[in-house]
Amino acid sequence: MRVLLDATAVPADRGGVGRYVDDLVPELVRAGVDLVMAVQRRDVEHYRELVPLATIVAAPGATERRAARLVWEQVGLPALVRSVRPDVLHCPHYTLPLVAGVPVVVTLHDATFFTTPELHLRSKAVFFRAATRMAVRRARTVVVPSRATRDEVVREADADPARFVVAHHGVDHERFHATSPDEQARVRTTLGIGDADYVGFLGTLEPRKNVPALVRAWVRACDGRDAPPALVLAGGRGWDTQIDATIESVPPRLTVRRVGYLPLDDLPGFLGGAQVLAYPSLGEGFGLPVLEAMACGAAVLTTRELSLPEVGGDAVAYCGTDEDSIAHELGELLDDSERRADLARAAVVRAEQFTWAEAARAHVEAYERAVRRA
């Protein structure tokens, strides 16, 4: 089967959709897909190295601007379809051409634009709600990363559940694995916290990640401890306007660090070296940081919102989304090294169930279903 995958929505910093596409496409080729990729010019060499057996086509340079990319999607992408003659067009980030000429598969990553729109920039919430409704009307098959996302989209966008395929994200087990004390110490040095214990967080600092509540809960959980753990926040700065003021209110005896994006090679040591990896999100389409932390043998504390129990199962600890619950459960974990060790062992075992090879098989099923429906 020949599949044209439009990767022009991948941002320069790779971002969530970039991680998804980068991990998926090598497995699609291994699964026997004849893959053609439309990519930004800056990404041509990246994808030629990543998937040497795929055909890489550069989109016009103007498509690096979002508005121009959306225009090209409606005009230039259908022209590319006519040239490439694929069996299926895969649009991996919500939007699709209104007239493609072949069956279209669309990936919808998230339903929180409907369920909790107040946690997003208003312009994004409006745009992605409209894009989601368009996708479920016009795509032959819709790929989602979790059953929770499928159910939310079906309910909120009045979609046909028979048109959905759930393809859980995988984890790169060669990269994300239990690390040695030396590797963890190297990353601690990079973070500038020496040999101190720390509670870690990984993700964009946006409102739905609930980071201000985590900061306040961590302060409370550290109360009365002779050697309180630091709090290390890794990930993009985002647009949560409450974080700066919340961090400024942290008592001076406690250490909180915002370290921004970490190199991929540092993530296993960061995740696996944390006493607790805290991810008190208000809702996720999947929750890849939770899975990656599990694969690294971290004791993870997260919530039961949307897809997160689908990922964590019985191998993580759970809290509510409020400050009181986060503080209580975090304190319990910090006090119980045996439970943390049990969770770490269970997390590694559960994470082995999530592979990009299995995700690719689900995508191939979505492609085949789209062709049959056409």
Number of C-alpha atoms within 10 A of each C-alpha: 13 16 23 27 21 23 23 26 24 22 15 11 10 14 12 16 16 19 13 20 17 18 20 20 22 21 19 24 16 13 14 11 20 17 20 19 24 21 23 24 18 13 18 17 12 13 21 15 10 14 20 13 16 20 15 22 19 15 24 16 12 13 19 19 10 13 11 13 21 18 13 19 24 16 15 15 23 20 15 17 18 12 9 15 15 21 20 24 29 26 25 24 23 24 23 27 22 15 13 19 16 18 23 28 31 25 26 25 22 25 26 23 22 18 14 13 16 13 18 17 14 11 8 12 18 14 13 20 20 15 17 27 17 17 26 24 15 17 23 23 29 32 28 26 23 24 19 22 23 27 17 19 27 18 13 16 19 12 20 14 15 9 19 25 22 19 21 22 23 23 26 15 17 7 15 25 23 23 16 13 12 10 17 22 18 17 22 21 13 14 17 12 18 12 11 15 17 22 22 25 29 25 22 21 23 21 20 19 22 22 24 21 22 25 23 18 21 26 21 17 23 18 11 8 8 7 11 20 23 21 25 23 23 21 16 18 16 12 13 19 12 14 18 10 10 15 16 10 11 15 10 8 8 15 17 22 16 16 15 17 16 16 8 10 11 18 23 25 25 29 32 28 28 26 21 26 28 29 26 28 24 21 23 21 22 24 23 21 18 27 25 26 34 33 30 26 28 33 31 33 23 25 23 19 19 24 21 27 19 16 22 24 14 13 22 25 22 24 21 18 21 14 19 17 16 28 22 16 19 27 17 14 19 17 12 10 13 10 15 22 15 14 22 24 19 21 27 24 14 18 25 15 11 18 18 22 21 19 22 25 15 18 24 18 16 26 28 17 18 22 18 10 11 10
